[in-house]
Amino acid sequence: MNRNLSILAGALALALSGQASASLTQANIPGGSSLTLSVWDSVLGLGYTRNLGFVLNSFLPSGFTTLPNDGTVTGTAVMGDKTPAAGLNLSFPGDALFGSTFGSSDAANISWNIVAVDNQSSAGSGLSRVITTTNGSPGTTNAGMGLIGGGYTTYTNALLAQTTIGSVSVNSAAITDSSLESFAGRPTWGGPLNGGLQQSSIGTGYGGTLDFYYLARTQVSGVNSTLANKLQFANEAGPASWTLASDGTATYAVSAVPLPAAVWLMGSGLVAVLAAARRRKQPSVA
């Protein structure tokens, strides 16, 4: 194992009911890759990657249904549930490795993104897909989708090649050598990924917000200059957002859709009726 590679192995405590820890995964598995947080300090040459416990197919907009062959072995379509009208707030706490990696970093030098990739669908009648943070509406082409998928694959392959996994679940890893291909700030990751998104996938520093998008090729091959299909994670209350805190906590948030005024009026009317009925039932005082 490279001496410049630090590994935090074992279960990662997550404040999300039902969310299981899992090892970092690649883009050619059923359902897509891990939902992956990457953080880097290009000035100090530090990098950090963490699996957030989902794969692409388990983190989709509410009501959105995949194509039958999109990342599944059985060919069964999947419906998303991550932008409900009731709102949603998911917190993915940082770990000790994050703190030890960036303890000396200037917040202004921190860059980060969150992404999951499915390259397997392009082998059949499905289409290669990506879910990713952005700081603007992406104008990604079919060629850009290839850059994103290739960048993610190169990056995770290099990361996994430098870790001894065996039967151990490796949830986060830190890189302290910026010359390694597993360093998130290198062109093999940052360049192809962000090149595919017109440099719009990165968050800078802590506390800022990024939007989230679902992207898919328009067809399996050819017409590389055609814009990829895109769908923003949002509900009627507005777009979903990701933030990264200085302790490494990543937060995904969707606001609740306000109830229509008619519902509030109906509710207040019902309260008035129940109050009047209660007064009628009260015994009179002699």
C-alpha positions as CSV (number, residue, x, y, z in Angstrom):
1,M,0.0,0.0,0.0
2,N,1.4,3.5,-0.9
3,R,2.7,5.2,2.3
4,N,1.1,8.4,1.1
5,L,-2.4,6.9,1.1
6,S,-4.4,7.0,4.4
7,I,-7.4,4.7,4.7
8,L,-10.2,4.8,7.1
9,A,-11.8,1.3,7.2
10,G,-14.8,0.0,8.9
11,A,-18.4,1.2,9.3
12,L,-19.0,4.9,8.7
13,A,-21.6,6.3,11.1
14,L,-24.3,8.1,9.1
15,A,-27.2,10.0,10.5
16,L,-29.7,8.5,8.1
17,S,-32.0,5.7,9.1
18,G,-31.7,2.6,6.9
19,Q,-28.6,3.8,5.1
20,A,-25.9,1.2,5.1
21,S,-22.2,1.8,4.8
22,A,-20.5,0.3,1.8
23,S,-17.2,0.3,0.0
24,L,-16.4,2.7,-2.8
25,T,-17.7,1.3,-6.0
26,Q,-17.0,1.8,-9.7
27,A,-19.3,3.0,-12.5
28,N,-19.9,-0.4,-14.1
29,I,-22.0,-2.1,-11.4
30,P,-25.8,-2.6,-11.5
31,G,-27.6,0.6,-10.4
32,G,-24.5,2.8,-11.0
33,S,-21.6,3.8,-8.9
34,S,-21.4,5.0,-5.3
35,L,-22.7,8.5,-4.6
36,T,-19.2,9.9,-4.0
37,L,-18.0,13.0,-2.2
38,S,-14.6,14.3,-3.3
39,V,-12.8,17.1,-1.6
40,W,-9.4,18.5,-2.4
41,D,-6.9,21.2,-1.6
42,S,-4.8,21.9,-4.7
43,V,-2.4,24.2,-2.8
44,L,-1.4,21.6,-0.3
45,G,-2.0,18.7,-2.6
46,L,-4.5,16.9,-0.4
47,G,-7.5,14.9,-1.5
48,Y,-10.3,13.0,0.2
49,T,-13.1,10.7,-1.1
50,R,-16.1,9.3,0.8
51,N,-18.9,7.0,-0.3
52,L,-22.2,8.5,0.9
53,G,-24.0,5.2,1.1
54,F,-26.2,5.4,-2.0
55,V,-25.8,4.3,-5.6
56,L,-27.1,6.3,-8.6
57,N,-30.4,4.4,-8.9
58,S,-31.2,5.0,-5.2
59,F,-30.8,8.7,-5.5
60,L,-33.2,10.0,-8.2
61,P,-35.8,12.8,-8.4
62,S,-39.3,11.9,-7.0
63,G,-41.6,10.4,-9.7
64,F,-38.8,10.1,-12.2
65,T,-38.6,6.5,-13.7
66,T,-35.5,5.1,-15.3
67,L,-35.5,3.2,-18.5
68,P,-35.8,-0.6,-17.9
69,N,-32.1,-1.3,-18.6
70,D,-30.6,1.7,-16.8
71,G,-28.1,0.1,-14.5
72,T,-30.1,-3.0,-13.4
73,V,-29.5,-6.7,-14.0
74,T,-33.2,-7.6,-14.1
75,G,-34.2,-4.8,-16.5
76,T,-36.7,-3.5,-13.9
77,A,-37.3,0.3,-14.0
78,V,-36.7,2.3,-10.8
79,M,-38.7,5.3,-9.6
80,G,-37.0,8.1,-7.6
81,D,-38.0,9.6,-4.3
82,K,-35.5,12.2,-3.4
83,T,-37.4,15.4,-4.2
84,P,-40.8,14.8,-2.4
85,A,-43.3,17.6,-1.9
86,A,-43.0,17.1,1.9
87,G,-39.4,18.1,1.7
88,L,-36.2,16.2,2.6
89,N,-33.1,16.8,4.6
90,L,-30.3,14.2,4.6
91,S,-27.1,14.7,6.5
92,F,-23.9,12.8,5.9
93,P,-21.5,13.5,8.8
94,G,-17.8,14.0,8.3
95,D,-15.3,11.6,9.8
96,A,-12.0,11.8,11.7
97,L,-10.1,11.3,8.4
98,F,-11.6,14.4,6.9
99,G,-10.6,16.4,9.9
100,S,-7.0,15.1,9.9
101,T,-6.7,15.6,6.2
102,F,-7.8,19.3,6.0
103,G,-6.9,20.5,9.5
104,S,-4.2,22.8,8.1
105,S,-6.0,23.8,4.9
106,D,-7.2,27.3,4.1
107,A,-11.0,27.1,3.4
108,A,-10.5,29.3,0.3
109,N,-8.4,26.5,-1.2
110,I,-11.0,23.7,-0.7
111,S,-12.9,22.4,-3.8
112,W,-15.5,19.7,-3.7
113,N,-18.2,17.9,-5.7
114,I,-20.6,15.0,-5.4
115,V,-21.3,12.6,-8.3
116,A,-22.4,9.1,-9.2
117,V,-22.0,7.5,-12.7
118,D,-23.5,4.6,-14.6
119,N,-21.5,3.4,-17.6
120,Q,-23.0,0.0,-17.7
121,S,-26.3,1.1,-19.3
122,S,-24.5,2.2,-22.5
123,A,-23.7,-1.5,-23.2
124,G,-27.4,-2.3,-23.9
125,S,-30.4,-0.3,-24.9
126,G,-29.9,2.1,-22.0
127,L,-27.9,5.2,-21.9
128,S,-24.9,6.2,-19.8
129,R,-26.0,8.5,-16.9
130,V,-24.6,10.8,-14.3
131,I,-26.0,12.6,-11.2
132,T,-23.8,15.5,-10.2
133,T,-23.6,18.8,-8.3
134,T,-23.4,21.9,-10.4
135,N,-23.2,25.7,-9.8
136,G,-25.2,26.4,-12.9
137,S,-27.4,24.6,-15.5
138,P,-25.0,22.2,-17.2
139,G,-24.7,22.3,-21.0
140,T,-23.2,18.8,-21.2
141,T,-23.0,17.0,-24.5
142,N,-22.9,13.3,-25.3
143,A,-19.1,13.7,-25.6
144,G,-19.1,15.4,-22.2
145,M,-20.9,12.4,-20.7
146,G,-18.0,10.2,-21.9
147,L,-15.5,12.5,-20.3
148,I,-17.4,12.4,-17.0
149,G,-17.7,8.6,-17.1
150,G,-14.0,8.2,-18.1
151,G,-12.8,10.6,-15.4
152,Y,-14.8,8.9,-12.7
153,T,-13.6,5.4,-13.8
154,T,-9.9,6.5,-14.0
155,Y,-10.1,8.2,-10.6
156,T,-11.9,5.4,-8.7
157,N,-9.8,2.6,-10.4
158,A,-6.6,4.3,-9.2
159,L,-8.1,4.8,-5.7
160,L,-9.2,1.2,-5.3
161,A,-6.0,-0.1,-6.8
162,Q,-4.1,1.6,-3.9
163,T,-6.3,0.2,-1.2
164,T,-6.3,-3.3,0.2
165,I,-10.0,-4.0,0.4
166,G,-10.5,-7.7,0.7
167,S,-13.7,-8.2,2.8
168,V,-13.2,-4.8,4.5
169,S,-15.6,-2.0,3.7
170,V,-13.6,1.1,2.8
171,N,-15.8,4.1,3.0
172,S,-13.3,7.0,2.9
173,A,-9.7,7.5,1.8
174,A,-7.3,10.4,1.9
175,I,-4.5,11.1,-0.6
176,T,-1.5,13.2,0.5
177,D,0.4,12.9,-2.8
178,S,-1.1,15.1,-5.6
179,S,0.9,13.2,-8.3
180,L,-1.3,10.1,-7.8
181,E,-4.1,9.4,-10.2
182,S,-6.3,9.0,-7.2
183,F,-5.9,12.6,-6.2
184,A,-9.2,14.3,-7.0
185,G,-7.6,17.6,-8.1
186,R,-5.7,15.9,-11.0
187,P,-6.8,16.3,-14.6
188,T,-7.9,12.6,-14.7
189,W,-10.7,13.6,-12.3
190,G,-11.1,17.3,-12.1
191,G,-10.4,18.0,-15.8
192,P,-12.6,15.4,-17.5
193,L,-15.4,15.6,-15.0
194,N,-15.5,19.4,-15.0
195,G,-14.7,19.6,-18.7
196,G,-17.8,17.6,-19.4
197,L,-19.8,20.1,-17.3
198,Q,-18.2,23.3,-18.6
199,Q,-16.3,23.7,-15.3
200,S,-19.6,24.0,-13.4
201,S,-19.6,21.0,-11.0
202,I,-17.3,22.3,-8.3
203,G,-18.1,24.0,-5.0
204,T,-15.5,26.3,-3.5
205,G,-14.9,26.6,0.3
206,Y,-17.4,25.7,2.9
207,G,-21.0,26.7,3.3
208,G,-21.9,27.5,-0.3
209,T,-24.6,25.5,-2.1
210,L,-24.6,23.5,-5.3
211,D,-27.6,22.4,-7.4
212,F,-28.0,18.8,-8.4
213,Y,-28.8,17.3,-11.9
214,Y,-29.5,14.0,-13.6
215,L,-27.8,13.7,-17.0
216,A,-28.2,11.0,-19.6
217,R,-26.9,10.5,-23.2
218,T,-29.5,11.1,-25.9
219,Q,-28.5,7.9,-27.6
220,V,-26.0,5.0,-27.0
221,S,-23.5,6.1,-29.6
222,G,-22.8,8.8,-32.2
223,V,-23.9,12.5,-32.3
224,N,-21.4,13.5,-29.7
225,S,-22.1,17.2,-30.1
226,T,-25.8,16.7,-29.1
227,L,-26.6,18.0,-25.7
228,A,-27.3,15.3,-23.1
229,N,-30.7,15.1,-21.5
230,K,-30.8,16.8,-18.1
231,L,-33.3,17.0,-15.2
232,Q,-32.7,19.2,-12.2
233,F,-33.5,17.8,-8.7
234,A,-36.3,20.1,-7.6
235,N,-39.9,20.2,-6.5
236,E,-42.5,23.0,-6.7
237,A,-40.9,24.8,-3.8
238,G,-37.5,25.1,-5.6
239,P,-34.3,23.3,-6.4
240,A,-32.6,20.8,-4.2
241,S,-29.1,21.8,-2.9
242,W,-25.9,20.3,-1.5
243,T,-23.7,22.0,1.1
244,L,-20.4,21.1,2.6
245,A,-19.5,22.2,6.2
246,S,-16.0,22.6,7.6
247,D,-16.3,19.4,9.6
248,G,-16.9,17.4,6.4
249,T,-20.7,17.1,6.8
250,A,-22.4,17.0,3.5
251,T,-26.1,18.0,3.5
252,Y,-28.8,17.4,0.9
253,A,-31.9,19.6,1.3
254,V,-35.2,20.0,-0.5
255,S,-37.8,22.4,0.8
256,A,-41.4,21.4,1.5
257,V,-44.0,22.6,-0.9
258,P,-46.3,25.1,0.9
259,L,-49.9,24.0,1.3
260,P,-52.3,26.0,-0.9
261,A,-54.3,28.8,0.8
262,A,-57.5,26.9,0.2
263,V,-56.2,24.1,2.4
264,W,-55.4,26.5,5.3
265,L,-58.9,28.1,5.0
266,M,-60.5,24.7,5.1
267,G,-58.4,23.8,8.1
268,S,-59.3,27.0,10.0
269,G,-63.0,26.5,9.2
270,L,-62.9,23.0,10.5
271,V,-61.3,24.2,13.7
272,A,-64.0,26.8,14.1
273,V,-66.8,24.2,13.6
274,L,-65.2,21.8,16.1
275,A,-64.9,24.7,18.7
276,A,-68.6,25.6,18.2
277,A,-69.6,22.0,18.6
278,R,-67.6,21.7,21.8
279,R,-69.2,24.8,23.3
280,R,-72.7,23.4,22.6
281,K,-71.8,20.2,24.5
282,Q,-70.7,22.1,27.6
283,P,-73.3,22.0,30.4
284,S,-74.9,25.3,31.2
285,V,-74.1,26.9,34.6
286,A,-77.2,27.6,36.8
